[in-house]
Amino acid sequence: MDKTYQIGRTKFDAGPLESALYLVATPIGNLSDMTIRGLETLAAADILACEDTRVTRVLLSRFGIQSRPFAYHEHNANRAGPTLLDALAEGKSVALVSDAGTPLISDPGFRLVEQAVEAGIRIIPIPGASAPMAALVASGLPSDSFFFAGFLPNRDKARQDRLSRLSGVPATLLFFESPRRLQKSLHACCDQLGPDRRAAVCREMTKRYEEVRRGSLRDLAQHFDGRDNLKGEIVLAIAPPSNGPASQEDAEDLLRTLVQSQSPAKAATEAARRTGLPRKELYQRLLAMKADEK
């Protein structure tokens, strides 16, 4: 097979590869983001494993690569994985790509890498496009420390519990989200993280209709309410919790939200954990608020 790749009208030879498992990042939308090293690896690898052969063929066609993709995905991993490991044991080179972005980030490639490591096979990353990183640097939120949390759970209670556990993480939070669940997730974030926390919805990164919407969680929830026709891949970025003491108004807003789903004692405990204010003070404030409402 012709091991070449093409950029524009110019064709290049891909040099030989040593036996290893290559994790090759691919574009998340704009095909021009493909790296030269990535092209060389895809063209030279003995086997090119991918999630969806139809998606990968679009990339290969764009750069004139004649490699025949081999399907490796969640539903055939138990069968396809041993085939790839056997090829690596025989001294062949295997390149692994996901449908978009860096392999292993919310895709089944981790299982193959784990097995390859156990077998003593060399793992070589070929870095490139990454949706969480693109969203982080475009969000305008602190980037010195961040926590990628993948997809939030589908069920409301599990989603709220997950957000509650992450509420105190001193880093920018990054989530993948689908358009149909974005509204629910934003409202859950308001409830569990606080409506005034800064955030950004980053949609269709690097694509024609790229959108980065910044604001408080409350502002974003209001903006995306009713947008039932929303499409595209989404990364939700949320700023770290504030280091300063919570204001009385913020604390009372949080208490009002928490007491809707739990007892006053538990609401005060949770509010104390999030704000750093004394639990006893918050509990007394909650009781006073309830008395004023009567």
Backbone as CSV, one residue per row, in Angstrom:
resi,resn,N_x,N_y,N_z,CA_x,CA_y,CA_z,C_x,C_y,C_z
1,MET,0.844,-1.195,0.000,0.000,0.000,0.000,0.881,1.247,0.000
2,ASP,0.443,2.249,-0.757,1.175,3.503,-0.867,1.076,4.263,0.458
3,LYS,2.200,4.409,1.167,2.195,5.064,2.473,2.593,6.526,2.302
4,THR,1.639,7.306,1.806,1.857,8.728,1.576,0.648,9.512,2.090
5,TYR,0.847,10.818,2.224,-0.264,11.715,2.548,-0.088,12.966,1.706
6,GLN,-1.154,13.718,1.570,-1.132,14.857,0.663,-1.657,16.104,1.373
7,ILE,-0.946,17.214,1.213,-1.391,18.513,1.708,-1.495,19.431,0.502
8,GLY,-2.709,19.865,0.200,-2.919,20.620,-1.032,-2.644,19.726,-2.223
9,ARG,-1.745,20.147,-3.098,-1.406,19.346,-4.276,-0.085,18.610,-4.106
10,THR,0.508,18.727,-2.930,1.830,18.138,-2.712,1.712,16.834,-1.944
11,LYS,2.360,15.803,-2.443,2.330,14.482,-1.809,3.641,14.261,-1.047
12,PHE,3.518,13.655,0.125,4.674,13.397,0.980,4.731,11.920,1.345
13,ASP,5.972,11.396,1.431,6.154,10.026,1.898,6.124,9.990,3.421
14,ALA,5.471,8.976,3.962,5.439,8.778,5.407,6.536,7.792,5.780
15,GLY,7.414,8.196,6.678,8.528,7.337,7.060,8.066,6.120,7.839
16,PRO,8.941,5.138,8.017,8.587,3.916,8.748,8.331,4.206,10.222
17,LEU,7.471,3.404,10.828,7.146,3.542,12.246,7.663,2.341,13.025
18,GLU,8.152,2.583,14.234,8.500,1.463,15.101,7.225,0.838,15.643
19,SER,7.317,-0.396,16.085,6.158,-1.083,16.638,5.737,-0.404,17.934
20,ALA,4.505,0.078,17.958,3.966,0.751,19.138,2.484,1.019,18.885
21,LEU,1.791,1.394,19.961,0.407,1.846,19.845,0.429,3.368,19.849
22,TYR,0.026,3.971,18.745,0.055,5.419,18.579,-1.357,5.982,18.818
23,LEU,-1.477,6.933,19.731,-2.747,7.581,20.029,-2.761,8.923,19.317
24,VAL,-3.502,8.999,18.214,-3.416,10.143,17.305,-4.633,11.057,17.463
25,ALA,-4.382,12.303,17.844,-5.464,13.283,17.935,-5.892,13.708,16.533
26,THR,-7.198,13.845,16.329,-7.743,14.279,15.044,-8.584,15.533,15.258
27,PRO,-8.892,16.283,14.197,-9.629,17.544,14.353,-10.991,17.350,15.012
28,ILE,-11.435,18.376,15.747,-12.754,18.329,16.374,-13.806,19.010,15.499
29,GLY,-13.418,19.469,14.340,-14.361,20.098,13.427,-13.680,20.573,12.164
30,ASN,-12.704,21.442,12.312,-11.980,21.990,11.170,-10.836,21.049,10.800
31,LEU,-10.922,20.416,9.637,-9.927,19.419,9.239,-8.532,20.006,9.073
32,SER,-8.440,21.318,8.911,-7.125,21.942,8.772,-6.335,21.916,10.074
33,ASP,-6.978,21.527,11.166,-6.278,21.445,12.445,-5.476,20.154,12.593
34,MET,-5.526,19.265,11.610,-4.761,18.022,11.674,-3.268,18.326,11.610
35,THR,-2.480,17.713,12.494,-1.046,17.983,12.531,-0.306,17.152,11.481
36,ILE,0.854,17.634,11.081,1.675,16.909,10.108,2.137,15.582,10.704
37,ARG,2.547,15.591,11.953,2.979,14.339,12.589,1.835,13.334,12.628
38,GLY,0.614,13.833,12.875,-0.537,12.943,12.862,-0.768,12.333,11.493
39,LEU,-0.634,13.127,10.445,-0.799,12.618,9.077,0.250,11.555,8.771
40,GLU,1.492,11.824,9.131,2.564,10.855,8.895,2.250,9.520,9.580
41,THR,1.730,9.599,10.801,1.441,8.385,11.567,0.284,7.611,10.956
42,LEU,-0.783,8.304,10.564,-1.933,7.624,9.968,-1.548,6.953,8.648
43,ALA,-0.695,7.608,7.883,-0.302,7.051,6.587,0.662,5.888,6.730
44,ALA,1.506,5.891,7.761,2.557,4.885,7.886,2.156,3.674,8.723
45,ALA,1.154,3.794,9.576,0.797,2.709,10.490,0.360,1.464,9.735
46,ASP,0.740,0.307,10.261,0.311,-0.958,9.653,-1.193,-1.150,9.805
47,ILE,-1.743,-0.704,10.938,-3.180,-0.813,11.185,-3.673,0.521,11.731
48,LEU,-4.800,0.995,11.203,-5.425,2.223,11.673,-6.764,1.863,12.310
49,ALA,-6.844,1.935,13.631,-8.065,1.596,14.361,-8.851,2.866,14.654
50,CYS,-10.186,2.791,14.510,-11.009,3.981,14.687,-12.390,3.609,15.220
51,GLU,-13.105,4.598,15.740,-14.459,4.375,16.253,-15.437,4.092,15.121
52,ASP,-15.487,4.980,14.145,-16.447,4.878,13.043,-15.667,5.015,11.731
53,THR,-15.629,3.965,10.953,-14.832,3.986,9.719,-15.323,5.052,8.751
54,ARG,-16.626,5.356,8.772,-17.161,6.375,7.855,-16.617,7.756,8.196
55,VAL,-16.539,8.062,9.480,-16.016,9.360,9.916,-14.530,9.475,9.577
56,THR,-13.781,8.420,9.860,-12.340,8.455,9.621,-12.020,8.520,8.135
57,ARG,-12.830,7.893,7.300,-12.577,7.937,5.855,-12.661,9.358,5.311
58,VAL,-13.502,10.198,5.903,-13.586,11.601,5.468,-12.235,12.286,5.678
59,LEU,-11.625,12.052,6.837,-10.311,12.629,7.133,-9.249,12.074,6.201
60,LEU,-9.255,10.763,6.005,-8.254,10.142,5.139,-8.371,10.647,3.708
61,SER,-9.603,10.797,3.243,-9.820,11.274,1.878,-9.308,12.700,1.700
62,ARG,-9.508,13.524,2.717,-9.069,14.925,2.637,-7.565,15.020,2.419
63,PHE,-6.809,14.090,3.024,-5.349,14.171,2.949,-4.737,13.050,2.104
64,GLY,-5.543,12.421,1.271,-5.028,11.445,0.316,-4.367,10.238,0.940
65,ILE,-4.822,9.807,2.100,-4.237,8.657,2.790,-5.012,7.398,2.414
66,GLN,-4.296,6.355,2.006,-4.941,5.168,1.483,-5.141,4.058,2.521
67,SER,-4.799,4.321,3.769,-4.972,3.312,4.814,-6.425,2.870,4.905
68,ARG,-6.615,1.576,5.180,-7.965,1.042,5.337,-8.287,0.985,6.828
69,PRO,-9.274,1.765,7.309,-9.555,1.810,8.749,-10.153,0.508,9.273
70,PHE,-9.783,0.181,10.501,-10.228,-1.026,11.201,-11.113,-0.572,12.367
71,ALA,-12.343,-1.060,12.439,-13.293,-0.598,13.451,-12.933,-1.117,14.838
72,TYR,-12.797,-0.210,15.782,-12.614,-0.555,17.189,-13.461,0.418,17.999
73,HIS,-14.531,-0.090,18.610,-15.440,0.778,19.350,-16.020,0.019,20.535
74,GLU,-16.878,0.682,21.269,-17.415,0.136,22.522,-18.096,-1.208,22.324
75,HIS,-18.755,-1.396,21.181,-19.564,-2.597,20.977,-18.772,-3.793,20.457
76,ASN,-17.551,-3.567,19.951,-16.773,-4.709,19.449,-15.410,-4.824,20.122
77,ALA,-15.201,-4.063,21.210,-13.879,-4.004,21.844,-13.403,-5.380,22.298
78,ASN,-14.303,-6.212,22.806,-13.895,-7.537,23.296,-13.376,-8.419,22.164
79,ARG,-13.870,-8.183,20.959,-13.450,-8.983,19.811,-12.294,-8.341,19.051
80,ALA,-12.377,-7.015,18.867,-11.359,-6.320,18.068,-10.077,-6.063,18.858
81,GLY,-10.200,-5.887,20.172,-9.029,-5.600,20.988,-7.933,-6.647,20.874
82,PRO,-8.250,-7.946,21.053,-7.211,-8.974,20.929,-6.536,-8.989,19.562
83,THR,-7.280,-8.662,18.501,-6.681,-8.605,17.163,-5.593,-7.539,17.102
84,LEU,-5.879,-6.370,17.680,-4.894,-5.289,17.684,-3.704,-5.628,18.568
85,LEU,-3.954,-6.248,19.715,-2.861,-6.625,20.613,-1.966,-7.683,19.988
86,ASP,-2.572,-8.619,19.253,-1.777,-9.638,18.558,-0.880,-9.002,17.505
87,ALA,-1.424,-8.032,16.775,-0.624,-7.340,15.750,0.552,-6.613,16.386
88,LEU,0.311,-5.979,17.510,1.394,-5.285,18.219,2.441,-6.270,18.723
89,ALA,1.996,-7.430,19.197,2.932,-8.455,19.675,3.789,-8.991,18.541
90,GLU,3.279,-8.929,17.315,4.018,-9.401,16.143,4.967,-8.337,15.596
91,GLY,5.009,-7.181,16.256,5.937,-6.135,15.816,5.355,-5.120,14.862
92,LYS,4.036,-5.100,14.734,3.404,-4.133,13.840,3.100,-2.831,14.579
93,SER,2.811,-1.793,13.816,2.435,-0.489,14.382,0.927,-0.301,14.244
94,VAL,0.312,0.201,15.310,-1.136,0.426,15.321,-1.398,1.870,15.715
95,ALA,-2.163,2.577,14.892,-2.595,3.942,15.212,-4.055,3.899,15.630
96,LEU,-4.374,4.562,16.739,-5.748,4.607,17.245,-6.250,6.042,17.194
97,VAL,-7.429,6.239,16.591,-8.061,7.564,16.560,-9.494,7.434,17.060
98,SER,-10.029,8.538,17.584,-11.446,8.609,17.906,-12.132,9.372,16.775
99,ASP,-13.440,9.545,16.881,-14.151,10.267,15.820,-13.683,11.714,15.727
100,ALA,-13.305,12.291,16.865,-12.831,13.672,16.879,-12.055,13.918,18.157
101,GLY,-10.993,14.688,18.058,-10.226,15.051,19.236,-9.208,14.010,19.640
102,THR,-8.822,14.064,20.904,-7.775,13.198,21.431,-8.349,11.873,21.896
103,PRO,-7.792,10.742,21.462,-8.308,9.434,21.883,-8.287,9.278,23.399
104,LEU,-9.179,8.429,23.899,-9.339,8.077,25.311,-10.156,9.094,26.096
105,ILE,-10.398,10.297,25.549,-11.213,11.281,26.260,-12.671,10.978,25.965
106,SER,-13.321,10.279,26.914,-14.726,9.857,26.775,-14.921,8.951,25.559
107,ASP,-13.995,8.024,25.322,-14.202,6.988,24.309,-13.572,5.688,24.809
108,PRO,-13.813,4.549,24.143,-13.403,3.237,24.675,-11.921,2.911,24.541
109,GLY,-11.110,3.810,24.027,-9.705,3.497,23.813,-8.934,3.190,25.078
110,PHE,-9.431,3.639,26.223,-8.714,3.396,27.479,-8.494,1.911,27.707
111,ARG,-9.491,1.105,27.388,-9.375,-0.333,27.619,-8.214,-0.921,26.829
112,LEU,-8.064,-0.510,25.571,-6.982,-1.015,24.733,-5.623,-0.566,25.262
113,VAL,-5.531,0.688,25.679,-4.261,1.196,26.206,-3.897,0.467,27.496
114,GLU,-4.881,0.231,28.347,-4.635,-0.481,29.598,-4.086,-1.881,29.324
115,GLN,-4.669,-2.566,28.341,-4.205,-3.912,27.987,-2.815,-3.869,27.359
116,ALA,-2.560,-2.852,26.541,-1.249,-2.725,25.900,-0.162,-2.451,26.938
117,VAL,-0.464,-1.625,27.926,0.500,-1.341,28.988,0.832,-2.615,29.756
118,GLU,-0.204,-3.400,30.075,0.005,-4.658,30.796,0.873,-5.621,29.995
119,ALA,0.771,-5.543,28.653,1.540,-6.429,27.785,2.949,-5.889,27.501
120,GLY,3.299,-4.756,28.059,4.630,-4.185,27.856,4.812,-3.505,26.517
121,ILE,3.717,-3.106,25.888,3.773,-2.459,24.580,3.961,-0.953,24.755
122,ARG,4.793,-0.357,23.935,5.051,1.078,24.040,3.840,1.877,23.557
123,ILE,3.497,2.936,24.300,2.398,3.833,23.949,2.996,5.176,23.552
124,ILE,2.637,5.661,22.354,3.177,6.936,21.868,2.020,7.883,21.561
125,PRO,1.878,8.969,22.325,0.809,9.941,22.037,1.222,10.892,20.919
126,ILE,0.293,11.169,20.023,0.498,12.151,18.963,-0.510,13.269,19.231
127,PRO,-0.101,14.315,19.952,-1.065,15.315,20.422,-1.632,16.174,19.302
128,GLY,-2.735,16.833,19.639,-3.401,17.697,18.668,-4.661,18.282,19.260
129,ALA,-5.721,18.329,18.472,-6.963,18.980,18.872,-7.591,18.303,20.089
130,SER,-8.207,19.128,20.946,-8.904,18.645,22.129,-10.025,19.618,22.444
131,ALA,-11.262,19.152,22.445,-12.404,20.032,22.705,-12.346,20.662,24.094
132,PRO,-12.028,19.903,25.168,-11.953,20.554,26.486,-10.898,21.659,26.545
133,MET,-9.740,21.432,25.922,-8.697,22.454,25.948,-9.095,23.679,25.125
134,ALA,-9.724,23.461,23.988,-10.169,24.592,23.164,-11.191,25.428,23.920
135,ALA,-12.121,24.754,24.614,-13.139,25.471,25.383,-12.520,26.215,26.558
136,LEU,-11.578,25.582,27.230,-10.957,26.203,28.401,-10.283,27.522,28.030
137,VAL,-9.484,27.524,26.966,-8.732,28.733,26.623,-9.640,29.805,26.024
138,ALA,-10.799,29.420,25.485,-11.721,30.405,24.914,-12.721,30.933,25.933
139,SER,-12.849,30.257,27.061,-13.891,30.595,28.039,-13.631,31.892,28.783
140,GLY,-12.364,32.264,28.919,-12.028,33.422,29.732,-11.995,33.121,31.217
141,LEU,-12.086,31.837,31.582,-12.057,31.420,32.979,-10.634,31.007,33.378
142,PRO,-10.338,30.932,34.672,-8.986,30.553,35.102,-8.540,29.230,34.483
143,SER,-7.330,29.209,33.952,-6.818,28.020,33.268,-5.597,27.425,33.950
144,ASP,-5.209,27.991,35.095,-4.034,27.461,35.785,-4.320,26.131,36.451
145,SER,-5.606,25.858,36.731,-6.003,24.583,37.317,-7.405,24.252,36.815
146,PHE,-7.584,23.056,36.277,-8.898,22.681,35.746,-9.172,21.214,36.025
147,PHE,-10.462,20.850,35.994,-10.896,19.486,36.287,-11.875,19.066,35.201
148,PHE,-11.480,18.080,34.380,-12.365,17.562,33.337,-13.211,16.448,33.928
149,ALA,-14.535,16.608,33.878,-15.449,15.671,34.523,-16.310,14.902,33.545
150,GLY,-16.007,14.948,32.244,-16.754,14.167,31.267,-18.202,14.607,31.166
151,PHE,-19.102,13.630,30.962,-20.535,13.904,30.869,-21.181,13.821,32.248
152,LEU,-22.106,14.713,32.526,-22.902,14.608,33.733,-23.906,13.464,33.591
153,PRO,-24.349,12.854,34.703,-25.325,11.759,34.622,-26.645,12.218,33.999
154,ASN,-27.375,11.256,33.420,-28.665,11.556,32.796,-29.745,11.871,33.820
155,ARG,-29.792,11.110,34.897,-30.873,11.242,35.878,-30.661,12.471,36.759
156,ASP,-31.773,13.136,37.093,-31.704,14.394,37.829,-30.979,14.248,39.159
157,LYS,-31.357,13.230,39.964,-30.767,13.063,41.293,-29.271,12.781,41.181
158,ALA,-28.885,11.908,40.259,-27.469,11.584,40.082,-26.695,12.805,39.600
159,ARG,-27.324,13.609,38.745,-26.663,14.822,38.252,-26.427,15.806,39.392
160,GLN,-27.445,15.998,40.227,-27.315,16.914,41.354,-26.251,16.431,42.342
161,ASP,-26.232,15.132,42.595,-25.235,14.584,43.520,-23.822,14.775,42.983
162,ARG,-23.655,14.552,41.691,-22.334,14.710,41.082,-21.865,16.160,41.182
163,LEU,-22.753,17.091,40.877,-22.396,18.503,40.953,-22.109,18.931,42.389
164,SER,-22.875,18.396,43.328,-22.637,18.723,44.733,-21.238,18.296,45.170
165,ARG,-20.826,17.109,44.721,-19.490,16.618,45.086,-18.383,17.465,44.454
166,LEU,-18.679,18.061,43.298,-17.666,18.849,42.596,-17.698,20.332,42.969
167,SER,-18.680,20.723,43.749,-18.901,22.157,43.983,-17.718,22.853,44.632
168,GLY,-16.964,22.140,45.454,-15.856,22.778,46.150,-14.502,22.594,45.503
169,VAL,-14.447,21.935,44.347,-13.164,21.712,43.664,-12.552,23.064,43.291
170,PRO,-11.342,23.366,43.740,-10.737,24.683,43.479,-10.120,24.772,42.089
171,ALA,-10.921,24.557,41.069,-10.434,24.561,39.689,-11.599,24.827,38.759
172,THR,-11.309,25.263,37.552,-12.343,25.398,36.530,-12.850,24.012,36.148
173,LEU,-14.164,23.839,36.160,-14.776,22.551,35.822,-15.105,22.518,34.331
174,LEU,-14.851,21.379,33.695,-15.144,21.193,32.271,-16.021,19.965,32.106
175,PHE,-17.155,20.126,31.422,-18.073,19.027,31.169,-18.377,18.936,29.674
176,PHE,-18.536,17.724,29.165,-19.170,17.533,27.869,-20.682,17.556,28.101
177,GLU,-21.439,18.096,27.147,-22.885,18.086,27.274,-23.529,18.003,25.898
178,SER,-24.726,17.448,25.864,-25.469,17.348,24.610,-26.469,18.499,24.528
179,PRO,-26.831,18.932,23.328,-27.761,20.069,23.203,-29.100,19.830,23.901
180,ARG,-29.602,18.607,23.854,-30.924,18.340,24.433,-30.912,18.350,25.960
181,ARG,-29.755,18.218,26.576,-29.682,18.203,28.037,-29.097,19.478,28.618
182,LEU,-28.675,20.399,27.781,-27.974,21.586,28.270,-28.827,22.393,29.237
183,GLN,-30.106,22.606,28.924,-30.959,23.424,29.784,-31.071,22.824,31.186
184,LYS,-31.324,21.527,31.267,-31.431,20.868,32.569,-30.120,20.957,33.341
185,SER,-29.025,20.777,32.640,-27.727,20.808,33.316,-27.411,22.200,33.847
186,LEU,-27.733,23.244,33.074,-27.473,24.604,33.532,-28.296,24.931,34.777
187,HIS,-29.553,24.506,34.801,-30.380,24.758,35.981,-29.878,23.956,37.179
188,ALA,-29.417,22.731,36.941,-28.853,21.936,38.031,-27.578,22.592,38.559
189,CYS,-26.780,23.159,37.671,-25.559,23.856,38.092,-25.899,25.085,38.925
190,CYS,-26.949,25.808,38.538,-27.387,26.949,39.339,-27.742,26.511,40.751
191,ASP,-28.477,25.402,40.858,-28.918,24.916,42.165,-27.751,24.447,43.024
192,GLN,-26.818,23.719,42.426,-25.780,23.056,43.205,-24.493,23.875,43.338
193,LEU,-24.209,24.737,42.361,-22.958,25.497,42.379,-23.172,26.976,42.690
194,GLY,-24.412,27.422,42.569,-24.707,28.833,42.807,-24.951,29.570,41.509
195,PRO,-26.040,30.345,41.411,-26.411,30.987,40.142,-25.448,32.065,39.682
196,ASP,-24.641,32.606,40.607,-23.747,33.708,40.231,-22.365,33.244,39.786
197,ARG,-22.131,31.967,39.804,-20.815,31.444,39.419,-20.601,31.655,37.920
198,ARG,-19.432,32.147,37.550,-19.135,32.420,36.139,-18.997,31.123,35.355
199,ALA,-19.399,31.177,34.091,-19.358,29.975,33.262,-19.332,30.367,31.790
200,ALA,-19.146,29.372,30.939,-19.173,29.585,29.489,-19.706,28.325,28.816
201,VAL,-20.591,28.510,27.864,-21.070,27.414,27.023,-20.332,27.526,25.698
202,CYS,-19.527,26.528,25.392,-18.694,26.538,24.181,-19.250,25.485,23.229
203,ARG,-19.798,25.930,22.112,-20.512,25.027,21.200,-19.878,25.041,19.806
204,GLU,-19.789,23.847,19.207,-19.277,23.718,17.835,-17.885,24.338,17.685
205,MET,-16.999,24.039,18.612,-15.657,24.611,18.577,-14.926,24.253,17.285
206,THR,-14.298,25.228,16.676,-13.522,25.188,15.431,-14.396,25.046,14.188
207,LYS,-15.712,24.943,14.352,-16.592,24.757,13.196,-17.170,26.097,12.733
208,ARG,-17.943,26.055,11.682,-18.456,27.269,11.049,-19.320,28.089,12.006
209,TYR,-20.150,27.415,12.796,-21.073,28.125,13.686,-20.589,28.088,15.136
210,GLU,-19.286,28.192,15.319,-18.706,28.210,16.662,-19.345,29.315,17.512
211,GLU,-19.675,28.950,18.757,-20.300,29.906,19.669,-19.698,29.749,21.058
212,VAL,-19.280,30.859,21.660,-18.840,30.863,23.051,-19.680,31.903,23.777
213,ARG,-20.561,31.428,24.636,-21.452,32.304,25.390,-20.981,32.350,26.836
214,ARG,-20.641,33.535,27.325,-20.104,33.695,28.671,-21.090,34.447,29.553
215,GLY,-21.056,34.164,30.860,-21.910,34.866,31.800,-22.029,34.078,33.083
216,SER,-22.925,34.507,33.964,-23.184,33.719,35.161,-24.008,32.498,34.780
217,LEU,-24.029,31.504,35.653,-24.856,30.322,35.376,-26.321,30.721,35.226
218,ARG,-26.757,31.703,36.018,-28.138,32.173,35.896,-28.391,32.770,34.507
219,ASP,-27.474,33.624,34.052,-27.627,34.254,32.731,-27.651,33.209,31.618
220,LEU,-26.770,32.218,31.716,-26.699,31.194,30.681,-27.947,30.334,30.687
221,ALA,-28.452,29.988,31.869,-29.673,29.180,31.950,-30.838,29.920,31.309
222,GLN,-30.934,31.219,31.570,-32.018,32.005,30.980,-31.855,32.122,29.471
223,HIS,-30.608,32.290,29.022,-30.361,32.450,27.578,-30.726,31.195,26.797
224,PHE,-30.396,30.024,27.341,-30.616,28.794,26.586,-31.981,28.152,26.851
225,ASP,-32.768,28.707,27.762,-34.124,28.210,27.965,-34.939,28.413,26.684
226,GLY,-35.610,27.367,26.278,-36.462,27.458,25.097,-35.756,27.251,23.778
227,ARG,-34.440,27.094,23.795,-33.711,26.863,22.532,-33.705,25.364,22.228
228,ASP,-34.874,24.868,21.878,-35.043,23.431,21.660,-34.390,22.939,20.372
229,ASN,-34.048,23.859,19.484,-33.429,23.474,18.209,-31.906,23.529,18.263
230,LEU,-31.362,23.645,19.455,-29.910,23.739,19.606,-29.231,22.476,19.083
231,LYS,-28.113,22.642,18.394,-27.384,21.514,17.828,-25.895,21.657,18.122
232,GLY,-25.163,20.567,17.890,-23.713,20.626,17.966,-23.135,20.059,19.242
233,GLU,-21.809,19.898,19.240,-21.079,19.418,20.406,-20.850,20.579,21.375
234,ILE,-20.984,20.306,22.664,-20.918,21.374,23.666,-19.940,21.014,24.778
235,VAL,-19.144,22.002,25.182,-18.344,21.908,26.405,-18.825,23.017,27.334
236,LEU,-19.160,22.648,28.560,-19.585,23.607,29.573,-18.421,23.840,30.530
237,ALA,-17.972,25.081,30.631,-16.865,25.438,31.521,-17.418,26.292,32.660
238,ILE,-17.021,25.969,33.892,-17.532,26.664,35.072,-16.368,27.085,35.957
239,ALA,-16.367,28.346,36.366,-15.264,28.898,37.152,-15.151,28.226,38.516
240,PRO,-13.965,28.293,39.127,-13.800,27.760,40.483,-14.670,28.544,41.464
241,PRO,-14.937,27.959,42.631,-15.691,28.702,43.644,-14.907,29.925,44.098
242,SER,-15.626,30.947,44.490,-14.983,32.185,44.924,-14.200,31.966,46.205
243,ASN,-13.029,32.599,46.278,-12.210,32.494,47.480,-12.688,33.433,48.588
244,GLY,-13.446,34.458,48.206,-13.902,35.423,49.194,-15.118,34.917,49.949
245,PRO,-15.424,35.523,51.098,-16.584,35.096,51.875,-17.880,35.411,51.146
246,ALA,-18.837,34.514,51.290,-20.125,34.709,50.643,-20.867,35.869,51.301
247,SER,-21.557,36.662,50.496,-22.348,37.745,51.051,-23.600,37.172,51.700
248,GLN,-24.263,37.995,52.537,-25.492,37.540,53.187,-26.548,37.201,52.149
249,GLU,-26.636,38.020,51.091,-27.624,37.768,50.043,-27.339,36.456,49.331
250,ASP,-26.065,36.195,48.995,-25.705,34.941,48.332,-26.017,33.742,49.229
251,ALA,-25.684,33.865,50.508,-25.934,32.765,51.445,-27.417,32.486,51.567
252,GLU,-28.234,33.524,51.620,-29.677,33.326,51.743,-30.256,32.720,50.481
253,ASP,-29.756,33.154,49.308,-30.217,32.548,48.047,-29.896,31.058,48.024
254,LEU,-28.689,30.698,48.470,-28.292,29.300,48.499,-29.164,28.507,49.469
255,LEU,-29.432,29.075,50.646,-30.266,28.389,51.634,-31.676,28.155,51.082
256,ARG,-32.233,29.148,50.411,-33.574,28.993,49.834,-33.609,27.855,48.821
257,THR,-32.549,27.744,48.038,-32.489,26.675,47.035,-32.346,25.306,47.696
258,LEU,-31.455,25.201,48.657,-31.167,23.909,49.276,-32.337,23.383,50.090
259,VAL,-33.046,24.271,50.786,-34.114,23.828,51.679,-35.327,23.308,50.901
260,GLN,-35.367,23.547,49.602,-36.456,23.016,48.788,-36.384,21.500,48.640
261,SER,-35.174,20.943,48.800,-35.007,19.504,48.570,-34.463,18.745,49.769
262,GLN,-34.215,19.444,50.892,-33.690,18.765,52.069,-34.097,19.512,53.337
263,SER,-33.862,18.898,54.466,-34.255,19.486,55.747,-33.423,20.733,56.038
264,PRO,-33.930,21.619,56.902,-33.153,22.816,57.249,-31.765,22.490,57.795
265,ALA,-31.668,21.447,58.614,-30.365,21.091,59.180,-29.388,20.686,58.088
266,LYS,-29.839,19.857,57.151,-28.971,19.426,56.067,-28.652,20.582,55.126
267,ALA,-29.636,21.454,54.911,-29.408,22.609,54.044,-28.339,23.513,54.641
268,ALA,-28.377,23.708,55.950,-27.377,24.547,56.609,-25.993,23.916,56.535
269,THR,-25.941,22.595,56.694,-24.660,21.890,56.610,-24.050,22.023,55.220
270,GLU,-24.881,21.835,54.202,-24.387,21.931,52.833,-23.971,23.359,52.496
271,ALA,-24.762,24.338,52.951,-24.421,25.741,52.695,-23.110,26.115,53.376
272,ALA,-22.873,25.569,54.552,-21.616,25.845,55.255,-20.431,25.281,54.488
273,ARG,-20.608,24.094,53.920,-19.526,23.468,53.148,-19.190,24.296,51.915
274,ARG,-20.216,24.864,51.280,-19.989,25.595,50.041,-19.471,27.011,50.272
275,THR,-19.939,27.646,51.335,-19.601,29.056,51.531,-18.464,29.290,52.508
276,GLY,-18.203,28.298,53.375,-17.185,28.486,54.397,-17.695,29.235,55.609
277,LEU,-18.997,29.591,55.625,-19.591,30.270,56.767,-19.960,29.262,57.848
278,PRO,-20.049,29.676,59.105,-20.385,28.747,60.191,-21.773,28.128,60.005
279,ARG,-21.852,26.819,60.220,-23.123,26.119,60.058,-24.173,26.673,61.009
280,LYS,-23.786,26.914,62.270,-24.747,27.401,63.259,-25.342,28.737,62.823
281,GLU,-24.496,29.620,62.314,-24.967,30.924,61.841,-25.944,30.762,60.682
282,LEU,-25.624,29.860,59.756,-26.492,29.636,58.597,-27.815,29.009,59.017
283,TYR,-27.767,28.110,59.971,-29.003,27.470,60.440,-29.914,28.507,61.095
284,GLN,-29.351,29.361,61.922,-30.143,30.400,62.559,-30.718,31.372,61.522
285,ARG,-29.923,31.665,60.510,-30.400,32.552,59.445,-31.558,31.921,58.691
286,LEU,-31.466,30.620,58.448,-32.539,29.923,57.763,-33.825,29.927,58.574
287,LEU,-33.716,29.690,59.864,-34.890,29.722,60.731,-35.532,31.108,60.740
288,ALA,-34.690,32.146,60.754,-35.219,33.511,60.722,-35.917,33.800,59.400
289,MET,-35.358,33.290,58.309,-35.977,33.485,56.998,-37.348,32.822,56.949
290,LYS,-37.445,31.616,57.476,-38.714,30.896,57.476,-39.735,31.606,58.368
291,ALA,-39.268,32.181,59.474,-40.186,32.898,60.361,-40.725,34.166,59.687
292,ASP,-39.841,34.844,58.906,-40.257,36.056,58.206,-41.282,35.769,57.122
293,GLU,-41.241,34.556,56.601,-42.166,34.193,55.518,-43.565,33.870,56.028
294,LYS,-43.705,33.661,57.313,-45.016,33.297,57.886,-45.900,34.540,58.033
